[in-house]
């Protein structure tokens, strides 16, 4: 099972000091956090994508390539890549380039984005969110698998005899996840392609996540990619830890109370009981996280949100120490012990996809349209 | 085959006891009487928004409904008919009432028989039912019955031909008839019946 972190990239004032980091500080902190993730033994770093303040990650592949150059094992990913408002041709080019630069340490997660004005800023209409996600990904899927593509759709200029360069590393496209909080169409889409499904998980009750993942698993089996329990599932999580759980609650409370998204709403206690947020000791985080499989089944990737709501960099790095040293080793051991042998332990990686291609299990690319 | 019908009452009164709740109860009782005359089995489920006020506000901020609020939303969604009763504040439905309605998923009330009712201190506010509540439920594509019931404080002590009970009975009869004539069909559950990918792709391309 893979463990890692995902970041929203928000520039939020620290509510305990009132100080807001500069964009420069936030971007440098993001790099420090990613490097720390590798140092403490985590597998994945994923960045969000936003095109409005107070967020900095508008150019994910620039940041991920910079991190790739300073790490050696960390897998670079996204949470999420805006498939609705980003030209699929640019996604094909950017992430294939990142594959080459990182020697295959890349996968990515498609998402729609829920900031209304971003759609018109990029010439799109939010009411087309689902059709955009469906059409644009269908094109992206072909651009990575067919050397020459002719294509016409509703939302983008037609392509005649177009080749996206560079071609994917070793002819194998990056593994793709589809993320959605509440749209069954996206679970259906992920299942159709046999791609991964990632449930944000952190802002909604577990019953909701169970419903989305359950649909994805049933449809994954329906489309013939394997049994439902072999579908590739990722989950978000959100934790704040101190060795003494009351210290964690006291320290995190002002950040929770003022957090973007849910701040000034329910109490920390209500929110931790209603959602997967865990504020307490490393042992509490271990127990809560091990409970996730009870409602989504055995899954392949767990990402934690660690660096939002104005938490200072030093605190985030301390949190990553606790996560990497005390939590994840236990989770690795315990999840491996619980997983049946026929359920994949990890999501597909570049190495596993190359090996599967060589064994003829997947057909990664076609030289010409229509050719098998 | 007869199936038990469910009538949901959403009441936004804030005082205890509340005349808004009292009106809701009278409308529910009259609706039940008529439905039973039609040979229907029926149960009434009351949603008191006052008890959910904090949860309603939390939903605005978090985007999800916690326990009892989720149940209340489910009660409205699954009901065969809705009796919606609000106090009139500043010439319209109360903020709490509107916020609860705002939290209902799109399509929840589509085609559902709805009786709108309101209370206020004086009858001068009675047209709020026609210029505020009726358009709101029309927007949500609910089937609002023709008679809307308004009760001013004085109505609770006035008899005769224009008595509140006469209006209650007429509105309840309209609601009960609408329920009796309707073959219930709730919103499609997208998790039980997802749109197949081929259709999604056709829609996109």
Interface residues (C-beta under 8 A of the other chain):
Chain A: X130 X131 X132 X134 X135 X138 X153 X154 X155 X184 X185 X187 X188 X189 X191 X192 X203 X204 X205 X208 X211 X212 X214 X215 X219 X223 X261 X262 X263 X264 X265 X266 X270 X271 X274
Chain B: X57 X58 X60 X61 X62 X63 X64 X66 X67 X190 X191 X194 X195 X196 X197 X200 X201 X203 X204 X205
